[in-house]
Structure formats: structure tokens, C-alpha cells
Amino acid sequence: MIKPKYPVPAPVINRKETFWTNPEYSCFETAKDRIPLSAEDIKAAEDRLNRFAPYIARVFPETRKTDGIIESPLKPVPDLQARLAGELNARVQGRLLLKCDSHLAISGSIKARGGIYEVLKHAETLAFQAGLLDPDDNYGKLDTNEFRQFFSGYSIAVGSTGNLGLSIGIMSARLGFRVFVHMSADARQWKKEMLRKKGVQVIEYDSDYSRAVEEGRRQAEQDPGMHFIDDENSTDLFLGYAVAASRLKQQLDGMSITVDKDHPLFVYLPCGVGGGPGGITFGLKQVFKDNVHCFFAEPTASPCMLLGLMTGLHERINVRDIGLDNITDADGLAVPSPSGFVGRSLQGMISGVYTVSDARLYRLLRLTADTENIRLEPSALAGVPGAFDLFRTEQGRAYIEQHGLAPVMANAVHIAWATGGSMVPADVMDAYYAKGKS
Ligand SMILES: *Cc1c(COP(=O)(O)O)cnc(C)c1O
């Protein structure tokens, strides 16, 4: 047993909601040395997505209005903000916005960023190597039988609790790849059915996410024509997520929202293994540096990133090591061990991590639907209470003080990253909504 760096506080062990601020958080200039990626890498990912835009617009008509760019709305949610101030008996200084990745085209979750990006990059690499594609071509030509035939000679595998499987499965199958999605026991039935309908091979396990990933990895090791999408370690996935930052900057500019020393930006990101929130944090730090503060949100049953950062053990800790069961209705967040790559790289960039109980996720789901008519899946709500917890908790208030932010908090913008929901079938959503009543 390795000695943890910090003792794990009792509330975390006892499944109580916690707000933890990261003692290793440092200024951007120092923090950036821990990660072997740079702004140029994000730019290359963005350029690649732009090259694919004509193809995406062709095969997914819902993306035509954005010319094949998969991006989500950023919405002010004043009614939700007012309602929550009453419910939680806490006032947030500044404005609350919702980043609606729940409504991203193609797969309705944050995974439409990283997951789709990695599949496209792999397809491009194969087509370049075969001399079938040139960066200056119109990528619309990928939508032909010739290309589908070519890609059918290759396959893609991934392990997933559901949403990553949806993104990878839908995109890979559309290009013509053979695709295998290894699903954990907690994956929803409707996600498995949707994938099978699209010609994806779904392999089910009766254990959790880590096992599904292991099996996917093993399958790909035995087949040189198979690409394994590694949710825990992939820098491609990570960079696909990071592209969100420059696009968010454009959206903020469009709303005349400035981010600078006097106008801090706070972002609250639901976290599973860490790639999604990690990639976005990395991107945001490149753009806004010390003026953005990124907090991760996890279920009380699965605070894996919190434990990994707090103890310094990263992927070597499992929530079961402290007696938690990793059982939560927050799809995508039921992850027992965090990505060591993300935890180590972003040790100095993550401001903190807080936890949310499933009961609170359902309550927030209902309130968000009632006040803003926006329907999210339970995990996507984890970002919503962050701004309130920042002001409600002693740790949150200490963070504001420590960084000298008290005088400018009235100018703050708080973005809750709503990571999924639009693909949830109506009857499943109604059941979620009903659970938020009590
Ligand atoms: C996957 C997922 C997340 C978290 O992303 P990670 O990369 O696993 O940390 C958050 N919300 C939803 C809805 C997801 O599907």
C-alpha cells in the first residue's frame, strides 16, 4: 500500500457531498510544463475538424446549419439561477450560463467532441497512407462507396459506459469501419439498441467500465487492423475536447462577454475518467490562462479524479479502496479509477473537484427542465451546482479569497458544462424527471 499524499477526508468516504480545492493548483506558466502538448496541437486538431466539415455536413444533415462544425449553444439560464438561489439558499455573484453539449449533433453528448475527432483522425491517417486523400481535397469525397469499401478493411474498438460508445460507434459505422463497442453493465439498454441498429457490434459485460476498457484493449492487441480508442490515455481524444475552448471564446465574444483579470470565468465540468473535462480545461487554460478557473464535478459514489489528485496516486487508486461502490445513475461518470495521464498533466490546472449525490442530480434535472425547458441526463447536471457550492462552502470561499477574487466576483461568469441528454428517449427522460420530484 502506497502512502497517500493527503489523507482522504471523512465526508468523501461517507458519500457526503464535498468541495475540495487543489493545493497543487498553480499559475498557468508553471502548470503548463507538466503537459507535453501545446496550443499548436489544439490548432492542428481544429484544422483537421475544419477539413472534415464538408464530409460531416454531407452525412449528418443536422450539421448543415453550422457547415459541418459540431458545436453546442451557450445559453444564459437566469430562471434556473434564480430558482437555485432559493432552493440552495445561496447566492451566486455573477452570471450563470449553460454550455449545452447535451445538444451536440450526432451523439448528443460531450463525447461528440473527442470521440468523433479521434475516429476522423484515424480515418484521415489511413486514407493518407493509402494515397487516397490529400489535405487539400474536399473531404466530401469520403462519402462514397470507394471509401466505405476501403475503411471496411479496418476496425475500431472502444470500451465505454455508453456515451463514448455512441459517438465512436455512430461515426465509425458511417465511415464504413467495422466497429466493436465493449459496454459495461451500467450502460443503458437504449444505447446498446441504437448502436446495434447502426451495425455496431456491442459486447456486453456484467462488470464496470474498467473491465470493458480492458477487453477492448485486449481485442485490438490481437488484430493489427484494429484501432483501440483509449479513453484513459489517448491524446487524440483529449485534443478533440480541447478544441471546445477557442469556439467558446468566439461564443463569449459574440455575447460581448469579456474574460480578463477583472472578469473571471469559472467552469464546472462533470468528470468520469477525466479526458473530456481535462481536454476542455487544457484548451481553456491556453486561451484564458489564469483568468479561468476549472472545477470538476463527480458523483459521491465515484469521486475517482478527486481521489487521484488528492492522494497523488492517480490511476493507481480505485474508489473501492476507500469503501465506495461506484454505483451511480450518472452515466459516464461511473468510473472507479481516473486517467493518470489527465491527473498528472493537469495537476496544476484543475482548481478543484466537488461531488454531487444522485438525489441532487435528479432534483437539478427537474429544476432545469421546469425553469429553462432544457432536458439533460443525470450526469450532465453535475456541473450546475458548482457555482453555488463555490459560494456556499468554506473551501469555495477560501479559494475566492486566496486568489484575490472577492472584489471582481460580481463580474464573474460561471459556465455549467451540460454534458449530455438530447438522445435520451422520451420515456426514459420522463422517468428521470419523476425521480426529481421528491
Ligand atoms: C463521458 C461523460 C462525461 C465525462 O467525460 P470523461 O472524459 O469520462 O471524464 C461527462 N458527462 C457525460 C454525459 C459523459 O458521457
The ligand as an SDF file (V2000), in Angstrom:
LIG
                    3D

 15 15  0  0  0  0  0  0  0  0999 V2000
  -18.2150   10.8210  -20.5880 C   0  0  0  0  0  0  0  0  0  0  0  0
  -19.0760   11.8090  -19.9700 C   0  0  0  0  0  0  0  0  0  0  0  0
  -18.5790   12.7620  -19.0870 C   0  0  0  0  0  0  0  0  0  0  0  0
  -17.1490   12.8260  -18.6120 C   0  0  0  0  0  0  0  0  0  0  0  0
  -16.1620   12.6350  -19.5440 O   0  0  0  0  0  0  0  0  0  0  0  0
  -14.8270   11.8390  -19.1480 P   0  0  0  0  0  0  0  0  0  0  0  0
  -13.9560   12.0050  -20.3040 O   0  0  0  0  0  0  0  0  0  0  0  0
  -15.2160   10.4020  -18.9310 O   0  0  0  0  0  0  0  0  0  0  0  0
  -14.3280   12.4320  -17.8900 O   0  0  0  0  0  0  0  0  0  0  0  0
  -19.4690   13.6680  -18.5620 C   0  0  0  0  0  0  0  0  0  0  0  0
  -20.7670   13.6460  -18.8800 N   0  0  0  0  0  0  0  0  0  0  0  0
  -21.2890   12.7530  -19.7350 C   0  0  0  0  0  0  0  0  0  0  0  0
  -22.7410   12.8000  -20.0480 C   0  0  0  0  0  0  0  0  0  0  0  0
  -20.4610   11.8010  -20.3110 C   0  0  0  0  0  0  0  0  0  0  0  0
  -20.9700   10.9100  -21.1530 O   0  0  0  0  0  0  0  0  0  0  0  0
  1  2  1  0
  2  3  1  0
  2 14  2  0
  3  4  1  0
  3 10  2  0
  4  5  1  0
  5  6  1  0
  6  7  2  0
  6  8  1  0
  6  9  1  0
 10 11  1  0
 11 12  2  0
 12 13  1  0
 12 14  1  0
 14 15  1  0
M  END
$$$$
